[in-house]
Amino acid sequence: MARHDLAARLGSLVWPDIRASRGIAGLDALAPLIEAYPPGGVIVFGEGEPGVQQLIAELRRRAPEDLIVAADLERGCGQQVSEFTKLPPAMALAANSDPEAAWEAGLITGREARAAGIEMVFAPVVDVNTAARNPIIATRAFGDDPHRVATLASAFARGLHEGGVLAVAKHFPGHGSTVQDSHSELARVTASEEQLQAVDLVPFRTLIAERVAGVMVGHLEVPALDPVAGRPATASPNVVLDHLRARLGFDGLVVTDALDMGGFRQEPAAPLAALHAGCDVLLMPADPLASCAALADAHARHELSDETLNAAVARVQAARDRLAGLTISAHPLPDDLGAVLLAASLTSHGPALPAFVPGEPLDVRLFGEDDSGMVLPAFTETLEGGGHELAAGARGVGLVITSVAAWSGSSRLPSLQRQRLHWMLEHGQLAAVVVLGSPYEALDLPAVAPAVLAYQATPEAAHLAALALLGELPTPGRLPVGALAADDLK
């Protein structure tokens, strides 16, 4: 579909969200936008609902033929489309000793995404997680070594492209050192420019050199790159035009992080600043139709030039053209790749695990919240299946549960629960600890504590970690993060 008139050009840049929980009613609600400003793309959220593929197919029937369907698939296509493979997070891939793990993860994600009707993946996360208290990146990152992050993110992106989808690296210029969640507030990057160059920007330089299709810019205040206080990178010409475009030489698609997040100004006219900053795709404004109308008004007032608008439209079209040239690799992969990668990421930390004699009673002590209600039962059922009765006051095993979730405020244990955990270890009340989620909880344990670590709090991870605790599975993984300063860990 040729996009020449103003409404079509604006629509090609404003990408709304499609949520499976809204079903066909959600598509009906988009009809005014499709009619007035036909969108050039959408982001799809499966939300654990069935029928996502059918929803995408119906969307394509109603929307422009050149619509690009994108999704957050950091943890595999199963993250949004439940029928497909669910992968462990990036930090688990980094713990894996198989050098092909990240590439295989990207490849299966790309192939399954195309089968589901998804063509662009907002991944890999190339943030270098250097803040143990980071509330929103944490295990989504490949670790804290910028060169290893670059290698693994590159492999994942290459797998996505060979799987037939476009990869979009995120969150420029780096969200890994922050202690705020940009879903709820503007996150601040306090690193100097020298630190950014030596750490955060290393993976971006690598992926740009390898011609990654897109880069997502985060809602990050970066004083080292932009002197304007309180201005997010998504609205900063210093960050996007001067640094990403001119200095790093990136000529591909620049996508904003979701514009309905707390780190970006919430008003229909605000996306104009992102276009002026050099962004191309305005992702998920709270009211896409109102944002398009505000951009049309800005164009009429000569506040949005045809030069700026056409350059962004051309880059969206270039992404479509590149997508049309991708082929899908037929390289064989295990049917159970997610489970294989999860098992290979299991990691030991501290002293050797004690022996647990079959039939020995155990007392499982929980630290953190099992929000799903399924993780603790999976853990205890595995112990019982191994011949261990659960009994209060018996030999203690600690189960630590943490997770990364938007608006939660932390990816770590609450401090009181951490204090309780450490007190019990120091007083001999726990023989071992299983950590599901943040590796920093394992790093922070007293030196006497033997631990098994998995990088996600799911029933599958709980089951495998319990088997490792009982000595029935190996723990071949390596920690992808190092011991940070004690005050940072707390």
N, C-alpha and C positions, 0 to 999 in steps of 0.2 A: 504494500500500500504506500503510495507516495504521500509524503507529508509536506505540503507546501504552504498552506494557509496558516495563519497565526494560531488558531485553536488547535490544529493538528500538531504544530511544532511544540506548543506548550504542553499538550497532553503527552507527547512522547517522552517528556522529561519528568512528569509527576507520576510516581508509581504508588498506587494504593495497596493496602493489604487485603488479602482474602483469607477468611478464617473458616475452618471446617465446621466449627460449632454454630456458625450462622447459616450454613447450608445454602440452599437456593435463595433464601430470603436475603442473604448477604449479596448475592449477585444481582438480585432485583434492585437492591439499594444503590448499586453502582450504575444503574441504567442512565440516570441523568448525566453522570460524568462521562460515560462512554459515548453518549449522544453529543454532548457539547465539546468535550476535550478527550478524544479517544486515547486512552493511556498507551504508552509504549511498552509498559511492563507492569508486573505486579509482584508482590512477595506473598507466598502462600504459607499459612500456618496450619498444620494438621491437627494440633491440639489433642492428639490421641483418639481422634474420631475416625470411624471407618468411612470409606467412600471418597477419599481425597482424590484419587485418580479420576473418578467420575465427575467430581466437582471441577477439576482442572479442564476436563474435556468439555464440559458445559460452558465454562468460561471462554474457552477458545471459540466455541460456536457463536458466542455473543459478541466477542471483542474483535478488534482489528486482527487481520491475518498475521501481521508482523509482531504481535505481542510477544514479549519475552517473559517467561514465567521463571521467577527466582525463588530461592528458599534458603533459610539457614540450615545447613546440613553438616555442621561441624562433627557430629557424631553419627554420620551415615544417613542414608535416605530414610531409614526407619525412624529418625528423629521427628520427621513430619508425616511420613506415610507408613502406617503401622505394619503393613504387610511386608516391608522390606527390611534389610539388615540394619540392626542397631549396633553401632561401634562404641567402644570405650572412648573417653575423651582424649585430647591430644597428649596430655601428660602421660597417659597409659601407653600410647604409641611410642612416646619418647623413652619410656622405661623398658620397652621391648628390645631385646638384643638382636633381633632380625633386622638387618639394614633395609630390607624391602618392605617392612611393615607399614610405614607411612604411605609409600607408593601404592601398595595393595589396597590400603584403606581408601585412598583417593580414587583408585580405579573402580572399586566396587560401588562407591558412592556415585560416581559419574554415570556408570552404566545403569544403575537402578534408577537414578534421577531421570535419565532420558526415557526409561521405560514408563515412568510415572507421568511424563509430560513436563518435567522441570529441565530448564536449559542453562540456568545460571545459578551458581552456588556461592553464597556469601561465606566463604572459607577459602583457605585456612586462616585461623587466628595466628598472626605472626608477632603478637606482642611477646616481649621478653619479661616474664613475671619475676620481677626483682623485689616486690613487696609482699612479705608473707601475709600481711593483713588485707591484701587486695580483695575487695568483696565481690568482684564480678568477673575477673579474668581467671586467676588461680589455675585450676586444673584444665581450663580451656586452652592454656598455653602449652607449648612443647617444652618449657622449662625456663631456666634462668641463664643459660649459656647462649649468647647471641648467635654464635657460629653454628652450634648444634640446632638451635631453633631455625636458622636459615636453611640448613641442610634438610631438616625434616619437613618444614613448610614447603620448600621447593619440591620435594618428592611428592607430597600430598597434592600440590597444585598440578604437577605433571600428571599424576594419576587421574585427577579430575578431567584434564584436557584430553587425555587418552581415552577416558570414559565417555567423551562426547559432550562435556559441558564446559562453560566458561567459569574460571575461578576468579574470585574477588578477595584479595588479601586485606586483612583488617587488624587493627584500627589505627590508621595513620594519625600522628607520627609515633604512636606507641602508648598503649593503655596499661602496660604491665607494671609501672612504678607507682600507680595511683592508689589511694586509699578511700576514694569516693566511687560510688556507683553512678555512672552517667545516665542511668535510667531515671534517677531521682534528682540529680543535681549535676552541675557542671564539675567535671573531675579536673583536678589540677596536677600538671606534670611539673615537678620542681627541679628536674635535672637541668644542668647547664647544657649549652649547645655541644660542648666537647663530650659530655656524657651521652647525649642523644646520638651523636655520631658514632661513638664507640660501642653503644649497646643497642638502643631501641631501633635505630635506623638500619642496622646491619642486615636484618632479614628483608626489609623493604628493598634495599639496594640490590640484594641477590635476586629477588623475584622480579624486580623491574628489569634487571639485566637479562632475565630469562623470558621477558615479554609476557608477564602475567596479564590477563585480559583486563582486570579491574583492580582498583584500590578503594577501600571504604575509609572515609575520614571520620574520626571519632569526635564526640562532643567533649573536647579536651581544651582546657586553657593551658597554653604553653608559652610562658613568658620568655623563654630562651629564643623562641622563634618569632614571637609577636608581642610587641610592647603594649598593645592595647589591652588594658586590664578587663577581665571578664568576657573577652571575645572568644567563643569556641573556635576550634580549628575548622569546623564546618562552615564558618562564616568569615574565615581569615584569608585574604589574598596573600599575606605573608607566608602562611603555611602551605596553601594549595598552589597558587600561581608561582610564587617565588621559590619555594623549596621543592615541592613535589614535582611541579611541571618543569621549571627552569633549571634548578640545581641538580635534581635527580634525573631529569630528562624523561619523565613519564608522559607518554602521549596517548595512553589508553583511557578507559572509562573511569571517571571518578564518581563514586556513589557516596551520598551522605549516610551516616547512621540514621536510624529511624528518627524522623523529625517530630514525632509525638512524645519523645523522651524528655525528661525533666531538664536535661543539660542543654536544651535548645529553646529559644524564645517561642512561646506558644501564642502566635497570632498569624492570621492568614498571609500577611505581607512578609513575614520573616524569611520564608524560603528565597526571596529575592537576594538576600545577602549571600546565600550559599551559591547562587549562580554567579554573582559578581566575584565571589572568592575563587571561582574556577571549577566548582562542582558541576557535574552533568546531570546525574539522576537525583531527584529530590524524593527521597524514600519515605513513604508513610507519613505525610503531614496529617495532622488530626482531622482536617476537613479538606480533602483533596480538591473538591469542586470550588470551595472558597479560595484556596490557594491559587488555582488556575485563574480564577477571575481577578484576583489581586495582581497576578503577573501580567494579565492582559491590560489592566489599568496602568501598571507601571510602563508597559510598552507604549501605550497611548500617550503617556506623559513624557516619553523619551527618557525614562529612568532605566529602561531595559533595552539595550541596543540590539539591532538585528545581528550585529557582529558577534556579540556574546551568545545570543540565543542560537544562532545558526551553528556556531562552533560546537555547542553542546549537543545539538541535534545530530550533527555530523558524526560525533563520537558514538552516540547511541547507534546510529546506522552502521558505523564501522564494526561495532560489537556484533550486530546482526550478521554482517557479512562474514565476520570471522567464525561465528557459530555455524554458518552454513558450510564452512570448509572443514569442520571437524569430522573425523571418523572415529568409530568406536572399536577399541582393541578387543580382540577375542581371547586375550591371554587368560588361561584357566585359573580360577581362584577357588578356594575351598567353599563349600556351601555354608559352613559354619564359621566363616572368617571372624565374625564378631566374637564368638566364644573363644576361638583360638588366640586372638589378640589379647583378650581379657586375661586368659590364663597365663599367657606369656609375660604379662605385665606385673604379676604378683611379686612383691618385693619384701625382703627381710630387712629389718633394721635393728641394730643393737646386738646384745648377746644372742647366742644360739637359743632357739626355742626349746623349752623343756619338753620332756616326754609326757604324754598323757596316756595312761594305761586304760585300755578298753574296760568299761564297767565302772570307771572312777566317776563319782559324782562331781558336777561342776556348777558353779554359781556365776551366771552371766550378769555382769553389771553394765548398764547402758549409760553412755555419756553422749548427749546430743539428742535430737528429736528424730524419731522414725515417722516422718510426716505421711508417708504412703501407707504405713501400717503393715508393710510386707517384708521389710528388710530384717527386722529382729526375728520374726517367725522363720524366715529362710535360714538364718544363722543357727537358731536353736534346734530346728528340725534336723539340720545336718549333723550337729553334735549328737543328738539323740540317735540318729541313724548310724553313727559311729560307735554306739554302745554306751553313751554317757547319759546318766540320769541327771536331770537338773534339780538342784537342791540348794535352798538358801543356806548360807554359812559354809558351803563346801569350798573347795579350791576355786579361787576367783579368776575369771577371765573378763577383761574389759573390752567392750565393744564401743568404739567411737564412730559416730555418724556425723558427717558434715556434708554440705553440698553448696554448689554455686547456683544462685537463683536471683533474677532481677528483683530489685526492691527489697531484698532480704537484709541488706546492710552488712553482711559478713559471710565469709566462707570458712570461718573458724569456729571452734567451740566458744560459747560464752565463757568469760573468765572464771566465773564461780565453778562451772563444771570442770574447767581445766584444773583449777586448784584442787577440786575434789579428786579428780583422776590422779594427779601427782601425789597427793597425800596418801591415797590408798596404795600406790606403788611403793612409795618410800617407807610405808609401814607394813610391807609384806602381805598386803591383802589381795594382790593380783599377781598371778603367775605369769601372765602374758597379756598383750593387748593386740586387738585387731583394729586397724584404722581403715575406715571406708570413706574416702574423700580426700581432704587436704593432706598432702604429705608433710606439711609443716607441723601438724599435730604429732607425727612420728618423730620428726627432727627435734621437737621440743620435749620429748619424754626424758625422764631421768635416765642416766647412763645404765642403770641396772635393769632397765625394762626391755625384754625381748618383744619384738613386734612384727606383725605381718601387715602389709599395706596393699590395699587396692585403691584405685583412684576414682572410684565412683560408689555412691551409696545406692545400690540396686540389689534386688534379691539374688540375681545371678552372681554378682560380686561377693555378696555375703556367703553364698554357698561355696564358692571356690576358696575364699579366704578361710572358711571354717575347715575345709579339707586340708589346706596348707597348714593350719594350726595343728591339726591332728597328725601331721606328717604323711598324709596321703597324696599330697601334691607338692612338687618342687616350687621354689620361689626364685625364678631365674631373672627377675627384673632388676634394673638399676635405677637408683634415685635420680630423677632429672633435675633436681634442685639441690643446692648445697646448704650447709649450715649457715644461717644468717646471724646477725648480731642478736643477742638475747632480747634487747629492747624492741627489736623489730618483730621477733617471733611472738611476743606476748600479746 
